[in-house]
């Protein structure tokens, strides 16, 4: 990863569920991301579209690299020309700063 997004050791940081106000404020900084689900299943998600399956799979592999490096793994819904990425933090039963950080890292994959 580049210096814009240094690796973080989330296992050594106390995580907590963000408040609704914190989530809304963070989502403003993440175009295209939206809330999905409710209660302990609440998550942030975004669908990325591609020209073909090859591009979709290249993206999926890049997301897997980020997930492995951050030790935080999203739910992925993979189709021929699109992939939906869904982040939440099970151990806090909600959305944490980890989810927001990982969403920004995924967006950076496709930044111009």
Beta strands, then each sheet from edge to edge (+ up, - down):
strand 1: 34-36
strand 2: 43-49
strand 3: 75-78
strand 4: 82-87
sheet 1: 1+ 2- 4+ 3-
end
